[in-house]
Amino acid sequence: MKAETGKRIERAFVALWMALLLANGAAKLGHKLVGWPRVDSTTPLRENRSLAEFPDPRKTPFKKLGAAFSKWYDDHFALRPDIVRLHNALQFRVLKHPIGDEVPGVGGWVFRRRKAWPECNDWLGACPVSDTLAEDWRTLFEGRAAWAEAHGTRFLTVVTPTKAQVHPEKMTPNLRFFRRTSGRERVRPGLAGSFAEPYVLFLTDRFAAEAAAGREVFYEEDHHVNAWGCWLLYDGMVAKMRELWFPDLPPPPPFYGDAPPPAVEAGDEPGCWVRDRRLVVSVPGSRLAKSKPLRIDPFGPRYPNVPVYVEQPGERRFLLFGNDSYLLFPLSTWHRGAPDRFALPLGPGFDRAALFIFRRFDTPMLESTIKFGVPDVMIDQYPESRLVFGPKGLDETMRRAAAFARAEKAAAARAEPAADAAPAAGAWRARAVFENVPDGGVARLFGEDGAVLAEEPVPSGVRRAVFFAPVSVRPVSAGLRVPPAPEAAPSSFAAFPSPPEKEIPAP
């Protein structure tokens, strides 16, 4: 009896493994003949490795052929994508284990970690911001403010929130418990007392207040702000520009939730509303256009992942953005690839706006974008979880601009003439502004005896500011040399002694 039972078990075991061995070919044959079962997923798996290829008997040693075939079979057996997805869903949704860069939250909420969007790392304090890094951010903010002022424009850095900092109630209890100091909480205090502090807009507080009031401002399955959060971003930027520079700046088009007035929904009046979870923006007369000076052409196969140039009825003002997808992804026109009705929730305070998606405002980009014209405001939108990476745009130009502005503010605080306030052996910071600079220009800095103290190349453009390297002798003038033309005088020139305690070390 026992022997007979053992044989039955042995036969069943062999039959099971034979069925599994033949299942792959049988399932694929059935799918090809009658369409069942579905062996290929409609959405291929994205894996962090290349799947094994079918072994070539001519190139694979005989002793390794069996192992190679087994490895290929493991990666290509029928229904594998669905089985892997089922396994991942069990791990992610039920057991709450992270999968790749995604971290499960409460319900269907998902957060991000590592790589370009380390919001969970930032929440846990896993990427601390040192005092040096915080000072570098302050230097960059000050340098941008000084650079923009010298060029006749304005610079606003907008630090946008991440989901972990706004909706911690949607995180699992173990993540909420291990909250530590974020990059924003290190960088923001470092700006206290700086002249650049007003020109850095942190929006996390406003978004956190919305979440505390019970309003969701992020998509639960994605790291972007949702339709309401997108409107809040633009409203916050417009309000800040009204506070700083344009007291009469109109607000963005009103937000109507999911029930816009008929005239707004028809596109006859300005307004914003939610449709299919996206923000629909109605601005009559708004359109996408090409900009030859900025090299923007949104009409092509790569839309919507391209820079865009928007024209609309409004005051004669031009906005220039360096941004990630935060400002575009929630828009219905961007999401659906419909450039014919593209509009931004900016309001009639501006008639033009250019958005350079996935571009950071380093000095070469700043110089290229203002070559043929100077915008009224330049905005760099930056997610707070990436503050931990440090300021990528901090170079010698921005350090010099910040040092000059600090010297200028110190001289103004003393209310003394620069020459009388100069220390006996101090470093002088000088700035010269030139108009309509041609190619091949070189700016020269002169002392009281006419000696050349420093020279700097100047890129061509309608307006160029030069921040000279520090010199030990008091400079009195500057000029632009473009042979064979006569040397041109700057439209403005200033020099101040650097306060020793404010000196910025070279990188």
RODO-860389 format. One record per residue (C-alpha): x negated, y, z; residue number from 1. Coordinates in steps of 0.25 Angstrom, whole numbers, plus 2048, in hexadecimal, padded with zeros to 3 digits. Each point is the difference from the previous one (the first is absolute). Last residue first. Layout:
N
pt xx:X, yy:Y, zz:Z, num:NUM
...
REM end
This chain:
507
pt xx:772, yy:936, zz:7EC, num:507
pt xx:7FA, yy:80E, zz:804, num:506
pt xx:803, yy:805, zz:80E, num:505
pt xx:80B, yy:80A, zz:802, num:504
pt xx:7FB, yy:80C, zz:808, num:503
pt xx:80B, yy:804, zz:80A, num:502
pt xx:7F8, yy:802, zz:80D, num:501
pt xx:7F6, yy:808, zz:7F8, num:500
pt xx:80A, yy:80A, zz:7FB, num:499
pt xx:7FD, yy:802, zz:7F1, num:498
pt xx:7FC, yy:80E, zz:7FC, num:497
pt xx:80A, yy:805, zz:7F5, num:496
pt xx:800, yy:803, zz:7F2, num:495
pt xx:80B, yy:805, zz:7F6, num:494
pt xx:802, yy:803, zz:7F1, num:493
pt xx:80C, yy:802, zz:7F8, num:492
pt xx:802, yy:802, zz:7F1, num:491
pt xx:7F2, yy:7FB, zz:7FE, num:490
pt xx:7F7, yy:808, zz:7F7, num:489
pt xx:7FC, yy:7FB, zz:7F2, num:488
pt xx:7F2, yy:7FE, zz:7FB, num:487
pt xx:7FF, yy:805, zz:7F2, num:486
pt xx:803, yy:7F5, zz:7F5, num:485
pt xx:7F4, yy:7F8, zz:7FA, num:484
pt xx:800, yy:7F9, zz:809, num:483
pt xx:80C, yy:7FD, zz:80A, num:482
pt xx:7FB, yy:806, zz:80E, num:481
pt xx:80B, yy:803, zz:80A, num:480
pt xx:7FC, yy:80A, zz:80B, num:479
pt xx:7FF, yy:801, zz:80F, num:478
pt xx:7FE, yy:80B, zz:80A, num:477
pt xx:7FA, yy:803, zz:80E, num:476
pt xx:7FA, yy:7F3, zz:806, num:475
pt xx:7FA, yy:801, zz:80E, num:474
pt xx:7F4, yy:7F7, zz:800, num:473
pt xx:801, yy:7F2, zz:806, num:472
pt xx:808, yy:7FA, zz:7F6, num:471
pt xx:80C, yy:7F6, zz:801, num:470
pt xx:804, yy:7F9, zz:7F3, num:469
pt xx:809, yy:808, zz:7F8, num:468
pt xx:80F, yy:7FF, zz:7FF, num:467
pt xx:804, yy:804, zz:7F2, num:466
pt xx:80F, yy:803, zz:7FC, num:465
pt xx:804, yy:7FE, zz:7F2, num:464
pt xx:80C, yy:807, zz:7F8, num:463
pt xx:805, yy:7FE, zz:7F2, num:462
pt xx:7F7, yy:7F4, zz:7FE, num:461
pt xx:7F2, yy:7FB, zz:7FC, num:460
pt xx:7F8, yy:7F8, zz:80B, num:459
pt xx:7F5, yy:808, zz:808, num:458
pt xx:7F2, yy:7FC, zz:802, num:457
pt xx:7FA, yy:805, zz:80D, num:456
pt xx:7F4, yy:809, zz:803, num:455
pt xx:7FA, yy:805, zz:80D, num:454
pt xx:7F8, yy:80B, zz:806, num:453
pt xx:7FC, yy:808, zz:7F3, num:452
pt xx:7F8, yy:80C, zz:804, num:451
pt xx:806, yy:80E, zz:7FE, num:450
pt xx:7FA, yy:806, zz:80C, num:449
pt xx:80D, yy:7FF, zz:808, num:448
pt xx:802, yy:7F2, zz:7FD, num:447
pt xx:807, yy:7FA, zz:7F4, num:446
pt xx:808, yy:7F3, zz:7FD, num:445
pt xx:801, yy:7FB, zz:7F2, num:444
pt xx:80C, yy:7F9, zz:7FA, num:443
pt xx:7FD, yy:7F8, zz:7F3, num:442
pt xx:80A, yy:7FF, zz:7F5, num:441
pt xx:7FE, yy:7F6, zz:7F5, num:440
pt xx:80E, yy:800, zz:7FB, num:439
pt xx:808, yy:80C, zz:801, num:438
pt xx:805, yy:806, zz:80E, num:437
pt xx:80D, yy:808, zz:7FE, num:436
pt xx:800, yy:807, zz:80E, num:435
pt xx:7F5, yy:7FE, zz:80A, num:434
pt xx:801, yy:7FF, zz:810, num:433
pt xx:7F3, yy:801, zz:808, num:432
pt xx:7FE, yy:7F9, zz:80E, num:431
pt xx:7F5, yy:802, zz:80A, num:430
pt xx:7FC, yy:7F9, zz:80D, num:429
pt xx:7F3, yy:805, zz:807, num:428
pt xx:7F8, yy:7F8, zz:809, num:427
pt xx:7FB, yy:806, zz:80D, num:426
pt xx:7F2, yy:805, zz:803, num:425
pt xx:802, yy:80D, zz:807, num:424
pt xx:80F, yy:7FE, zz:802, num:423
pt xx:809, yy:808, zz:7F6, num:422
pt xx:80A, yy:809, zz:807, num:421
pt xx:7FB, yy:80D, zz:7FB, num:420
pt xx:800, yy:7FB, zz:7F2, num:419
pt xx:80E, yy:7FA, zz:800, num:418
pt xx:806, yy:80D, zz:806, num:417
pt xx:807, yy:7FD, zz:80D, num:416
pt xx:80E, yy:7FC, zz:804, num:415
pt xx:7FB, yy:7F4, zz:808, num:414
pt xx:80C, yy:7F8, zz:7FC, num:413
pt xx:7FE, yy:804, zz:7F1, num:412
pt xx:7F2, yy:7FB, zz:800, num:411
pt xx:804, yy:7F3, zz:807, num:410
pt xx:80B, yy:7FE, zz:7F5, num:409
pt xx:7F6, yy:803, zz:7F5, num:408
pt xx:7F6, yy:7F6, zz:805, num:407
pt xx:80B, yy:7F5, zz:802, num:406
pt xx:805, yy:803, zz:7F2, num:405
pt xx:7F1, yy:7FF, zz:7FA, num:404
pt xx:7FE, yy:7F3, zz:808, num:403
pt xx:80D, yy:7FA, zz:7FA, num:402
pt xx:7FD, yy:804, zz:7F2, num:401
pt xx:7F2, yy:7FA, zz:802, num:400
pt xx:805, yy:7F3, zz:805, num:399
pt xx:80A, yy:800, zz:7F5, num:398
pt xx:7F6, yy:802, zz:7F5, num:397
pt xx:7F6, yy:7F6, zz:806, num:396
pt xx:80B, yy:7F5, zz:800, num:395
pt xx:80C, yy:7FC, zz:808, num:394
pt xx:80A, yy:7FA, zz:7F6, num:393
pt xx:800, yy:7F2, zz:805, num:392
pt xx:804, yy:805, zz:80E, num:391
pt xx:7FF, yy:7F3, zz:809, num:390
pt xx:806, yy:7F2, zz:7FF, num:389
pt xx:808, yy:802, zz:80D, num:388
pt xx:808, yy:80B, zz:7FA, num:387
pt xx:806, yy:7F5, zz:7F7, num:386
pt xx:80B, yy:7FD, zz:80A, num:385
pt xx:805, yy:80E, zz:7FF, num:384
pt xx:804, yy:800, zz:7F2, num:383
pt xx:7FA, yy:80B, zz:7F8, num:382
pt xx:808, yy:80B, zz:7F7, num:381
pt xx:7F6, yy:80A, zz:7FB, num:380
pt xx:808, yy:80D, zz:7FC, num:379
pt xx:7FA, yy:80B, zz:7F8, num:378
pt xx:808, yy:80D, zz:800, num:377
pt xx:802, yy:80C, zz:7F6, num:376
pt xx:7F8, yy:7F9, zz:7F5, num:375
pt xx:7F4, yy:806, zz:7FA, num:374
pt xx:7FF, yy:7FF, zz:7F1, num:373
pt xx:7F6, yy:7FB, zz:7F5, num:372
pt xx:7F5, yy:7F9, zz:808, num:371
pt xx:809, yy:7FE, zz:80D, num:370
pt xx:802, yy:7F1, zz:7FE, num:369
pt xx:7F2, yy:7FD, zz:7FC, num:368
pt xx:7FA, yy:807, zz:80D, num:367
pt xx:809, yy:7F9, zz:809, num:366
pt xx:7FD, yy:7F3, zz:7FA, num:365
pt xx:7F1, yy:802, zz:801, num:364
pt xx:802, yy:804, zz:80E, num:363
pt xx:808, yy:7F4, zz:805, num:362
pt xx:80F, yy:801, zz:800, num:361
pt xx:804, yy:7F2, zz:800, num:360
pt xx:808, yy:7F9, zz:7F5, num:359
pt xx:80A, yy:7F5, zz:801, num:358
pt xx:80B, yy:808, zz:7F9, num:357
pt xx:7FC, yy:80E, zz:7FB, num:356
pt xx:80D, yy:808, zz:802, num:355
pt xx:801, yy:80C, zz:7F8, num:354
pt xx:80B, yy:80A, zz:803, num:353
pt xx:806, yy:80C, zz:7F9, num:352
pt xx:80C, yy:80A, zz:802, num:351
pt xx:7FE, yy:801, zz:80F, num:350
pt xx:809, yy:806, zz:80B, num:349
pt xx:80C, yy:7FB, zz:7F9, num:348
pt xx:801, yy:7F3, zz:809, num:347
pt xx:7F5, yy:7F5, zz:802, num:346
pt xx:809, yy:7F3, zz:7FF, num:345
pt xx:7F8, yy:7FC, zz:7F3, num:344
pt xx:807, yy:7FD, zz:7F3, num:343
pt xx:7FF, yy:7F6, zz:7F5, num:342
pt xx:80C, yy:7FF, zz:7F7, num:341
pt xx:7F9, yy:7FC, zz:7F3, num:340
pt xx:7F5, yy:7F8, zz:807, num:339
pt xx:809, yy:7F4, zz:803, num:338
pt xx:7F6, yy:7F5, zz:805, num:337
pt xx:80A, yy:7FA, zz:80A, num:336
pt xx:7F7, yy:803, zz:80C, num:335
pt xx:7FB, yy:80E, zz:7FB, num:334
pt xx:80E, yy:804, zz:7FD, num:333
pt xx:806, yy:7FA, zz:80D, num:332
pt xx:7F6, yy:807, zz:809, num:331
pt xx:7FB, yy:7F7, zz:80B, num:330
pt xx:7F3, yy:7FE, zz:7F9, num:329
pt xx:7FC, yy:80E, zz:7FD, num:328
pt xx:7FB, yy:808, zz:80D, num:327
pt xx:7FB, yy:7F4, zz:807, num:326
pt xx:7F9, yy:7FA, zz:7F4, num:325
pt xx:7F3, yy:807, zz:803, num:324
pt xx:7FE, yy:80F, zz:7FF, num:323
pt xx:7F7, yy:80B, zz:7FA, num:322
pt xx:80A, yy:80B, zz:7FE, num:321
pt xx:7FF, yy:80D, zz:7F8, num:320
pt xx:80C, yy:80A, zz:802, num:319
pt xx:802, yy:80C, zz:7F7, num:318
pt xx:809, yy:80C, zz:803, num:317
pt xx:808, yy:809, zz:7F7, num:316
pt xx:80D, yy:7FF, zz:807, num:315
pt xx:809, yy:7F5, zz:7FB, num:314
pt xx:806, yy:7F8, zz:7F5, num:313
pt xx:7F9, yy:7F3, zz:7FE, num:312
pt xx:7F3, yy:7FB, zz:7FA, num:311
pt xx:7FA, yy:7F3, zz:804, num:310
pt xx:7F2, yy:7FA, zz:7FD, num:309
pt xx:7FE, yy:7F2, zz:804, num:308
pt xx:7F3, yy:7F7, zz:803, num:307
pt xx:802, yy:7F2, zz:7FB, num:306
pt xx:805, yy:7F3, zz:806, num:305
pt xx:80E, yy:803, zz:7FB, num:304
pt xx:7FD, yy:7FF, zz:7F5, num:303
pt xx:7F5, yy:7F7, zz:7FA, num:302
pt xx:807, yy:7FE, zz:7F3, num:301
pt xx:7FF, yy:80F, zz:7FC, num:300
pt xx:807, yy:80E, zz:803, num:299
pt xx:7F9, yy:805, zz:80C, num:298
pt xx:7F5, yy:808, zz:7F9, num:297
pt xx:7F8, yy:808, zz:80A, num:296
pt xx:7F2, yy:805, zz:7FB, num:295
pt xx:801, yy:80B, zz:80A, num:294
pt xx:7FD, yy:80B, zz:7F5, num:293
pt xx:809, yy:7F8, zz:7F7, num:292
pt xx:80C, yy:7FF, zz:809, num:291
pt xx:80B, yy:7F7, zz:7FA, num:290
pt xx:80E, yy:802, zz:805, num:289
pt xx:80B, yy:7F9, zz:809, num:288
pt xx:80D, yy:807, zz:802, num:287
pt xx:808, yy:808, zz:80A, num:286
pt xx:80B, yy:809, zz:7F9, num:285
pt xx:80A, yy:7FC, zz:80B, num:284
pt xx:7FA, yy:7FB, zz:80C, num:283
pt xx:807, yy:7F3, zz:805, num:282
pt xx:7F7, yy:7F6, zz:808, num:281
pt xx:804, yy:7F2, zz:802, num:280
pt xx:7F9, yy:7F9, zz:80C, num:279
pt xx:800, yy:7F1, zz:7FF, num:278
pt xx:807, yy:7F6, zz:808, num:277
pt xx:809, yy:7FC, zz:7F4, num:276
pt xx:805, yy:80E, zz:800, num:275
pt xx:7FD, yy:80A, zz:80B, num:274
pt xx:802, yy:80F, zz:7FE, num:273
pt xx:7F9, yy:80D, zz:7FD, num:272
pt xx:806, yy:80E, zz:7FB, num:271
pt xx:7FF, yy:80A, zz:7F6, num:270
pt xx:80D, yy:803, zz:7F7, num:269
pt xx:804, yy:7FB, zz:7F2, num:268
pt xx:7F9, yy:7F3, zz:801, num:267
pt xx:80D, yy:7F8, zz:800, num:266
pt xx:7FE, yy:7FB, zz:80E, num:265
pt xx:7FE, yy:80E, zz:805, num:264
pt xx:80D, yy:805, zz:7F9, num:263
pt xx:807, yy:7F4, zz:806, num:262
pt xx:7FC, yy:803, zz:80E, num:261
pt xx:7F6, yy:7F6, zz:806, num:260
pt xx:804, yy:7F4, zz:808, num:259
pt xx:7F4, yy:7F7, zz:803, num:258
pt xx:7F9, yy:80A, zz:809, num:257
pt xx:803, yy:80E, zz:7FC, num:256
pt xx:7F2, yy:806, zz:801, num:255
pt xx:7FF, yy:80E, zz:7FC, num:254
pt xx:7F6, yy:805, zz:7F5, num:253
pt xx:7F3, yy:804, zz:807, num:252
pt xx:800, yy:80D, zz:808, num:251
pt xx:7FD, yy:80E, zz:7FA, num:250
pt xx:7F3, yy:807, zz:803, num:249
pt xx:803, yy:80E, zz:805, num:248
pt xx:7F5, yy:800, zz:80B, num:247
pt xx:7F5, yy:7FB, zz:7F5, num:246
pt xx:7F2, yy:7FE, zz:806, num:245
pt xx:7FF, yy:7F8, zz:80D, num:244
pt xx:80E, yy:7FE, zz:806, num:243
pt xx:807, yy:7FE, zz:7F2, num:242
pt xx:7F4, yy:7F7, zz:7FC, num:241
pt xx:803, yy:7F8, zz:80C, num:240
pt xx:80F, yy:7FF, zz:7FD, num:239
pt xx:7FD, yy:7FC, zz:7F2, num:238
pt xx:7F7, yy:7F4, zz:805, num:237
pt xx:80A, yy:7FB, zz:80A, num:236
pt xx:80C, yy:801, zz:7F6, num:235
pt xx:7F7, yy:7F8, zz:7F6, num:234
pt xx:7FD, yy:7F5, zz:80B, num:233
pt xx:80E, yy:800, zz:805, num:232
pt xx:806, yy:7FD, zz:7F2, num:231
pt xx:7F6, yy:7F4, zz:7FF, num:230
pt xx:805, yy:7FB, zz:80E, num:229
pt xx:80E, yy:800, zz:7FC, num:228
pt xx:7FD, yy:7F8, zz:7F3, num:227
pt xx:7F7, yy:7F6, zz:808, num:226
pt xx:7F2, yy:803, zz:804, num:225
pt xx:7F6, yy:7F6, zz:7FA, num:224
pt xx:7FA, yy:7F4, zz:807, num:223
pt xx:80A, yy:7F5, zz:7FB, num:222
pt xx:80A, yy:7F6, zz:805, num:221
pt xx:808, yy:809, zz:80A, num:220
pt xx:7FF, yy:80C, zz:7F7, num:219
pt xx:7FC, yy:80C, zz:809, num:218
pt xx:808, yy:80C, zz:806, num:217
pt xx:80A, yy:7F8, zz:808, num:216
pt xx:809, yy:80A, zz:808, num:215
pt xx:803, yy:7FC, zz:80F, num:214
pt xx:7FD, yy:80D, zz:807, num:213
pt xx:7F2, yy:7FA, zz:804, num:212
pt xx:7FE, yy:7FE, zz:7F1, num:211
pt xx:802, yy:80E, zz:7FD, num:210
pt xx:7F7, yy:805, zz:80B, num:209
pt xx:7F5, yy:7F7, zz:7FB, num:208
pt xx:801, yy:806, zz:7F2, num:207
pt xx:7FF, yy:80E, zz:806, num:206
pt xx:7F4, yy:7FC, zz:809, num:205
pt xx:7F9, yy:7F8, zz:7F4, num:204
pt xx:800, yy:80C, zz:7F7, num:203
pt xx:7F2, yy:806, zz:803, num:202
pt xx:7FE, yy:80C, zz:7F7, num:201
pt xx:7F2, yy:805, zz:7FF, num:200
pt xx:7FF, yy:80F, zz:7FC, num:199
pt xx:803, yy:806, zz:80E, num:198
pt xx:7F4, yy:7F9, zz:806, num:197
pt xx:7F6, yy:806, zz:7F6, num:196
pt xx:7FC, yy:80C, zz:809, num:195
pt xx:7FC, yy:7F5, zz:80A, num:194
pt xx:804, yy:801, zz:80E, num:193
pt xx:805, yy:7F2, zz:801, num:192
pt xx:7FC, yy:7F8, zz:7F4, num:191
pt xx:7F9, yy:7F5, zz:808, num:190
pt xx:80E, yy:7FE, zz:807, num:189
pt xx:805, yy:7FB, zz:7F2, num:188
pt xx:7F5, yy:7F7, zz:7FC, num:187
pt xx:800, yy:7F6, zz:80C, num:186
pt xx:80F, yy:7FF, zz:801, num:185
pt xx:801, yy:7FF, zz:7F1, num:184
pt xx:7F6, yy:7F4, zz:800, num:183
pt xx:809, yy:7F8, zz:80A, num:182
pt xx:7FE, yy:7FE, zz:80F, num:181
pt xx:805, yy:7F2, zz:805, num:180
pt xx:80D, yy:7F9, zz:800, num:179
pt xx:7FE, yy:7F1, zz:804, num:178
pt xx:80E, yy:7FE, zz:805, num:177
pt xx:807, yy:804, zz:7F4, num:176
pt xx:7F9, yy:7F6, zz:7F8, num:175
pt xx:803, yy:7F4, zz:80A, num:174
pt xx:80F, yy:805, zz:800, num:173
pt xx:802, yy:7FF, zz:7F1, num:172
pt xx:801, yy:80D, zz:7F8, num:171
pt xx:80D, yy:806, zz:7FD, num:170
pt xx:800, yy:809, zz:80C, num:169
pt xx:7F3, yy:805, zz:7FC, num:168
pt xx:807, yy:808, zz:7F5, num:167
pt xx:7F8, yy:80D, zz:7FE, num:166
pt xx:7F2, yy:7FC, zz:803, num:165
pt xx:801, yy:7F2, zz:7FA, num:164
pt xx:807, yy:806, zz:7F3, num:163
pt xx:7F5, yy:809, zz:7FC, num:162
pt xx:800, yy:810, zz:801, num:161
pt xx:7FC, yy:80A, zz:7F6, num:160
pt xx:7F4, yy:809, zz:802, num:159
pt xx:803, yy:80C, zz:7F7, num:158
pt xx:7F3, yy:808, zz:7FD, num:157
pt xx:804, yy:80E, zz:7FC, num:156
pt xx:7F7, yy:809, zz:7F7, num:155
pt xx:802, yy:80E, zz:7FB, num:154
pt xx:7FC, yy:807, zz:7F4, num:153
pt xx:7F7, yy:80C, zz:7FC, num:152
pt xx:7F3, yy:7F8, zz:7FE, num:151
pt xx:7F9, yy:806, zz:80D, num:150
pt xx:80D, yy:7FC, zz:808, num:149
pt xx:800, yy:7F2, zz:7FA, num:148
pt xx:7F1, yy:7FD, zz:804, num:147
pt xx:802, yy:806, zz:80E, num:146
pt xx:80C, yy:7F7, zz:802, num:145
pt xx:7FA, yy:7F4, zz:7FA, num:144
pt xx:7F3, yy:802, zz:808, num:143
pt xx:808, yy:801, zz:80D, num:142
pt xx:808, yy:7F3, zz:7FE, num:141
pt xx:7F3, yy:7F9, zz:7FC, num:140
pt xx:7F8, yy:805, zz:80C, num:139
pt xx:80C, yy:7FC, zz:809, num:138
pt xx:800, yy:7F2, zz:7F9, num:137
pt xx:7F1, yy:7FF, zz:802, num:136
pt xx:801, yy:804, zz:80F, num:135
pt xx:80A, yy:7F4, zz:802, num:134
pt xx:7F6, yy:7F7, zz:7F9, num:133
pt xx:7F5, yy:805, zz:809, num:132
pt xx:809, yy:7FE, zz:80D, num:131
pt xx:803, yy:7F2, zz:7FB, num:130
pt xx:80D, yy:7FB, zz:7FA, num:129
pt xx:803, yy:7F2, zz:805, num:128
pt xx:804, yy:7F5, zz:7F6, num:127
pt xx:807, yy:7F5, zz:808, num:126
pt xx:808, yy:80A, zz:808, num:125
pt xx:80C, yy:7F7, zz:800, num:124
pt xx:809, yy:80A, zz:7F8, num:123
pt xx:7F4, yy:803, zz:7F6, num:122
pt xx:7FE, yy:7F1, zz:7FD, num:121
pt xx:80F, yy:7FF, zz:7FF, num:120
pt xx:800, yy:80B, zz:7F6, num:119
pt xx:7F4, yy:7FB, zz:7F8, num:118
pt xx:805, yy:804, zz:7F2, num:117
pt xx:7F4, yy:7FF, zz:7F6, num:116
pt xx:7FB, yy:7F3, zz:805, num:115
pt xx:805, yy:7FB, zz:80E, num:114
pt xx:80E, yy:7FF, zz:805, num:113
pt xx:80E, yy:803, zz:7FC, num:112
pt xx:80D, yy:800, zz:806, num:111
pt xx:80D, yy:7F8, zz:7FD, num:110
pt xx:80E, yy:801, zz:805, num:109
pt xx:80A, yy:7F5, zz:7FD, num:108
pt xx:805, yy:7FE, zz:80E, num:107
pt xx:7F5, yy:805, zz:80A, num:106
pt xx:7F2, yy:801, zz:7FA, num:105
pt xx:7F8, yy:7F7, zz:7F7, num:104
pt xx:7F2, yy:804, zz:7FC, num:103
pt xx:7FC, yy:801, zz:7F1, num:102
pt xx:7F2, yy:800, zz:7FC, num:101
pt xx:7FF, yy:7F1, zz:7FD, num:100
pt xx:80B, yy:7F9, zz:808, num:99
pt xx:801, yy:804, zz:80E, num:98
pt xx:807, yy:7F6, zz:809, num:97
pt xx:80E, yy:803, zz:806, num:96
pt xx:803, yy:7F1, zz:802, num:95
pt xx:80E, yy:802, zz:7FA, num:94
pt xx:7FF, yy:80B, zz:7F5, num:93
pt xx:7F1, yy:7FF, zz:7FC, num:92
pt xx:7FC, yy:7F1, zz:803, num:91
pt xx:80D, yy:7FB, zz:7FB, num:90
pt xx:800, yy:809, zz:7F4, num:89
pt xx:7F2, yy:7FC, zz:7FD, num:88
pt xx:803, yy:7F1, zz:800, num:87
pt xx:80D, yy:803, zz:7F7, num:86
pt xx:7F7, yy:808, zz:7F7, num:85
pt xx:7F6, yy:7F5, zz:7FF, num:84
pt xx:80B, yy:7F6, zz:7FD, num:83
pt xx:806, yy:809, zz:7F5, num:82
pt xx:7F2, yy:802, zz:7FA, num:81
pt xx:7FD, yy:7F1, zz:800, num:80
pt xx:80D, yy:7FC, zz:7FA, num:79
pt xx:7F9, yy:7F5, zz:7F7, num:78
pt xx:7F1, yy:7FE, zz:803, num:77
pt xx:7F6, yy:80A, zz:7FB, num:76
pt xx:7F6, yy:804, zz:80B, num:75
pt xx:7FF, yy:7F2, zz:807, num:74
pt xx:800, yy:7FA, zz:7F2, num:73
pt xx:7F4, yy:807, zz:7FC, num:72
pt xx:7F8, yy:7FC, zz:80D, num:71
pt xx:804, yy:7F2, zz:7FE, num:70
pt xx:7FB, yy:800, zz:7F2, num:69
pt xx:7F3, yy:806, zz:804, num:68
pt xx:7FF, yy:7F5, zz:80B, num:67
pt xx:802, yy:7F5, zz:7F6, num:66
pt xx:7F7, yy:806, zz:7F6, num:65
pt xx:7F4, yy:802, zz:80A, num:64
pt xx:7FA, yy:7F2, zz:7FE, num:63
pt xx:802, yy:801, zz:7F1, num:62
pt xx:7F8, yy:80D, zz:7FF, num:61
pt xx:809, yy:80C, zz:7FB, num:60
pt xx:7FC, yy:806, zz:7F3, num:59
pt xx:806, yy:7F6, zz:7F5, num:58
pt xx:80B, yy:7FC, zz:80A, num:57
pt xx:805, yy:80F, zz:800, num:56
pt xx:807, yy:802, zz:80D, num:55
pt xx:80E, yy:807, zz:800, num:54
pt xx:7FD, yy:80E, zz:806, num:53
pt xx:800, yy:803, zz:80F, num:52
pt xx:808, yy:80C, zz:805, num:51
pt xx:7F8, yy:80D, zz:801, num:50
pt xx:800, yy:806, zz:80E, num:49
pt xx:806, yy:80A, zz:809, num:48
pt xx:80E, yy:7FC, zz:7FB, num:47
pt xx:80B, yy:808, zz:7F9, num:46
pt xx:80B, yy:7F6, zz:7FD, num:45
pt xx:807, yy:801, zz:7F3, num:44
pt xx:80E, yy:806, zz:800, num:43
pt xx:80A, yy:7F9, zz:7F8, num:42
pt xx:7FC, yy:7F3, zz:806, num:41
pt xx:7FC, yy:7F4, zz:7F8, num:40
pt xx:806, yy:7F2, zz:803, num:39
pt xx:80E, yy:803, zz:7FF, num:38
pt xx:806, yy:7F2, zz:800, num:37
pt xx:807, yy:800, zz:7F7, num:36
pt xx:800, yy:807, zz:7F2, num:35
pt xx:805, yy:7F3, zz:7F9, num:34
pt xx:7F4, yy:7FC, zz:7F7, num:33
pt xx:7F5, yy:809, zz:805, num:32
pt xx:804, yy:800, zz:80E, num:31
pt xx:802, yy:7F1, zz:800, num:30
pt xx:7F2, yy:7FE, zz:7FA, num:29
pt xx:7FA, yy:809, zz:80B, num:28
pt xx:807, yy:7F9, zz:80B, num:27
pt xx:7FC, yy:7F2, zz:7FB, num:26
pt xx:7F1, yy:804, zz:7FE, num:25
pt xx:7FF, yy:806, zz:80E, num:24
pt xx:809, yy:7F5, zz:806, num:23
pt xx:7F7, yy:7F5, zz:7FB, num:22
pt xx:7F6, yy:800, zz:80C, num:21
pt xx:80A, yy:803, zz:80A, num:20
pt xx:809, yy:7F5, zz:7FB, num:19
pt xx:7F3, yy:7F7, zz:800, num:18
pt xx:7FD, yy:804, zz:80E, num:17
pt xx:80E, yy:7FD, zz:805, num:16
pt xx:801, yy:7F3, zz:7F9, num:15
pt xx:7F3, yy:7FC, zz:806, num:14
pt xx:805, yy:803, zz:80E, num:13
pt xx:80D, yy:7F9, zz:7FE, num:12
pt xx:7F9, yy:7F4, zz:7FB, num:11
pt xx:7F7, yy:800, zz:80D, num:10
pt xx:80C, yy:802, zz:809, num:9
pt xx:807, yy:7F4, zz:7F9, num:8
pt xx:7F3, yy:7F8, zz:801, num:7
pt xx:7FF, yy:803, zz:80F, num:6
pt xx:80F, yy:7FC, zz:802, num:5
pt xx:7FD, yy:7F3, zz:7FA, num:4
pt xx:7F4, yy:7FD, zz:808, num:3
pt xx:808, yy:804, zz:80D, num:2
pt xx:80B, yy:7F6, zz:7FC, num:1
REM end
